[in-house]
């Protein structure tokens, strides 16, 4: 049985956890961006690339193709409960 990720677990390189959406922006925790200084990325970009509504982003973990200090791109939903 797999366990759910705790928000205090470290995020592996190349992954991102969406903490919350603020307006049109999602706040992400990555291996480079702690919860105290999250990366901010347009929610619509994540939703379009991952194939789910923006309202379902918070709490989800994604594989990310490119993560820099100021941006990220190439989101794929991990542990998709729809499959």
C-alpha positions as CSV (number, residue, x, y, z in Angstrom):
1,X,0.0,0.0,0.0
2,X,1.4,3.4,-0.9
3,X,1.4,6.3,1.5
4,X,0.3,9.8,0.8
5,X,3.0,12.4,0.5
6,X,3.3,14.6,3.6
7,X,3.9,18.3,2.8
8,X,7.1,18.0,4.9
9,X,8.6,15.2,2.7
10,X,11.4,16.4,0.4
11,X,10.4,16.9,-3.2
12,X,12.6,14.9,-5.6
13,X,14.4,16.7,-8.3
14,X,12.2,17.1,-11.4
15,X,9.0,17.0,-9.4
16,X,6.7,19.7,-8.1
17,X,3.9,19.8,-5.5
18,X,1.2,22.4,-6.0
19,X,0.5,23.9,-2.6
20,X,-2.4,26.3,-3.7
21,X,-3.7,28.5,-6.4
22,X,-3.8,32.3,-5.8
23,X,-5.8,33.9,-8.6
24,X,-4.4,32.7,-11.9
25,X,-1.1,31.5,-10.3
26,X,-0.2,28.2,-8.6
27,X,2.4,28.1,-5.9
28,X,4.8,25.1,-6.2
29,X,7.3,23.4,-3.9
30,X,10.2,21.8,-5.8
31,X,13.6,20.6,-4.7
32,X,14.8,24.2,-5.3
33,X,11.8,26.1,-3.9
34,X,10.7,25.4,-0.3
35,X,7.2,26.0,1.0
36,X,8.5,29.3,2.5
37,X,9.5,30.6,-0.9
38,X,7.4,28.7,-3.5
39,X,7.8,29.0,-7.3
40,X,4.8,30.8,-8.9
41,X,3.6,29.5,-12.3
42,X,0.5,30.2,-14.3
43,X,-2.2,27.7,-13.2
44,X,-3.6,27.5,-16.8
45,X,-0.2,26.2,-18.1
46,X,0.0,23.5,-15.6
47,X,-3.6,22.4,-16.1
48,X,-3.3,22.4,-19.9
49,X,0.0,20.4,-19.9
50,X,-1.3,17.9,-17.2
51,X,-4.8,17.6,-18.6
52,X,-6.9,18.6,-15.6
53,X,-8.9,21.6,-14.4
54,X,-7.0,24.4,-12.5
55,X,-9.2,23.8,-9.5
56,X,-7.8,20.3,-9.1
57,X,-4.1,21.3,-9.1
58,X,-3.6,22.0,-5.3
59,X,-2.3,19.0,-3.5
60,X,-1.2,17.2,-6.7
61,X,2.4,16.2,-7.5
62,X,3.8,16.5,-11.0
63,X,6.9,15.4,-12.9
64,X,8.3,18.6,-14.5
65,X,10.6,18.6,-17.6
66,X,12.3,21.9,-16.8
67,X,12.6,23.7,-13.4
68,X,14.6,26.9,-13.1
69,X,14.8,29.5,-10.4
70,X,12.0,31.6,-11.9
71,X,9.9,29.2,-14.0
72,X,9.0,25.6,-14.8
73,X,7.4,23.8,-17.8
74,X,6.4,20.4,-19.0
75,X,4.0,19.1,-16.3
76,X,2.8,15.5,-16.1
77,X,0.5,14.4,-13.3
78,X,1.9,11.7,-11.0
79,X,-0.4,9.2,-9.3
80,X,-3.4,10.1,-11.4
81,X,-6.4,8.7,-9.5
82,X,-8.4,8.6,-12.7
83,X,-6.3,5.7,-14.0
